[in-house]
Amino acid sequence: MDHPLIDLISAKIRAAEAEGAFDNLPGAGKPLPPCDDPENAVLNRIMKENGAVPEAVSVSKELARLREELRETGDRTERQRIMRDMALLETRLEIAKRR
């Protein structure tokens, strides 16, 4: 069954075509860029435009930050906390990579 607004949408598109709204668009006549993941292309574009990154990337950045913090910390208790946090993040990273 068609969406109830399909006729209205189609009419709006026809009117825009008649007015030349689609003439001379950038990339007209050129092939679409290759897409590695066509099923999720729109979702990936929206995420990218809004600064979202895959979990594996954000966890890797956090791990790098903790490694630097560990190098700079001499306090034994603080080093133990950092190493615990790193172990948890390494586990999260492995899980994220398997998804």
C-alpha positions as CSV (number, residue, x, y, z in Angstrom):
1,M,0.0,0.0,0.0
2,D,1.3,3.4,-0.9
3,H,1.9,6.1,1.6
4,P,-1.1,8.5,1.8
5,L,1.1,11.5,0.9
6,I,2.8,9.8,-2.1
7,D,0.5,11.7,-4.6
8,L,1.3,15.1,-2.9
9,I,5.0,14.3,-2.9
10,S,5.0,13.3,-6.5
11,A,3.1,16.5,-7.5
12,K,5.7,18.6,-5.6
13,I,8.5,16.9,-7.4
14,R,6.9,17.3,-10.8
15,A,6.3,21.0,-10.1
16,A,9.9,21.5,-9.0
17,E,11.2,19.7,-12.2
18,A,8.9,21.9,-14.3
19,E,10.3,25.1,-12.6
20,G,13.9,23.9,-13.3
21,A,14.8,23.4,-9.6
22,F,16.9,20.3,-10.5
23,D,18.7,21.9,-13.4
24,N,22.5,22.4,-13.2
25,L,22.9,20.7,-9.8
26,P,26.5,20.0,-8.7
27,G,27.5,16.6,-10.0
28,A,24.7,16.4,-12.6
29,G,25.5,13.7,-15.2
30,K,28.3,12.2,-13.1
31,P,28.2,8.8,-11.5
32,L,27.4,8.5,-7.8
33,P,30.5,8.0,-5.6
34,P,31.2,4.4,-4.6
35,C,29.5,3.2,-1.4
36,D,31.0,0.5,0.8
37,D,27.8,0.0,2.8
38,P,24.8,1.0,0.8
39,E,22.3,-0.3,3.4
40,N,23.6,2.1,6.0
41,A,24.8,4.9,3.8
42,V,22.2,7.5,5.0
43,L,22.8,6.6,8.7
44,N,26.6,6.8,8.2
45,R,26.3,10.2,6.6
46,I,24.1,11.5,9.3
47,M,26.4,10.2,12.0
48,K,29.4,11.7,10.3
49,E,27.8,15.1,9.8
50,N,27.0,15.2,13.5
51,G,30.4,14.2,14.7
52,A,29.6,10.7,15.8
53,V,32.3,8.1,15.6
54,P,32.2,4.3,15.9
55,E,32.7,3.0,19.5
56,A,36.0,1.4,18.6
57,V,37.4,4.8,17.6
58,S,36.2,6.6,20.7
59,V,37.5,3.8,23.0
60,S,40.8,3.7,21.2
61,K,41.2,7.5,21.8
62,E,40.4,7.1,25.5
63,L,42.9,4.3,25.8
64,A,45.6,6.5,24.2
65,R,44.7,9.2,26.7
66,L,45.0,6.8,29.6
67,R,48.3,5.4,28.4
68,E,49.7,9.0,28.4
69,E,48.3,9.6,31.8
70,L,49.9,6.4,33.1
71,R,53.3,7.5,31.7
72,E,53.0,10.8,33.6
73,T,51.7,9.5,36.9
74,G,54.0,8.4,39.7
75,D,51.4,7.8,42.3
76,R,51.0,4.0,42.8
77,T,47.3,4.1,43.7
78,E,46.5,6.3,40.7
79,R,48.5,4.0,38.4
80,Q,46.5,1.0,39.6
81,R,43.2,2.9,38.9
82,I,44.4,3.9,35.5
83,M,45.4,0.3,34.7
84,R,42.0,-1.0,35.8
85,D,40.3,1.6,33.6
86,M,42.6,0.5,30.7
87,A,41.7,-3.1,31.2
88,L,38.0,-2.3,31.0
89,L,38.5,-0.2,27.9
90,E,40.6,-2.9,26.2
91,T,37.7,-5.4,26.8
92,R,35.2,-2.9,25.4
93,L,37.4,-2.3,22.4
94,E,37.6,-6.1,21.7
95,I,33.8,-6.3,21.9
96,A,33.3,-3.3,19.7
97,K,35.7,-4.8,17.1
98,R,33.6,-8.0,16.9
99,R,30.4,-6.2,16.1
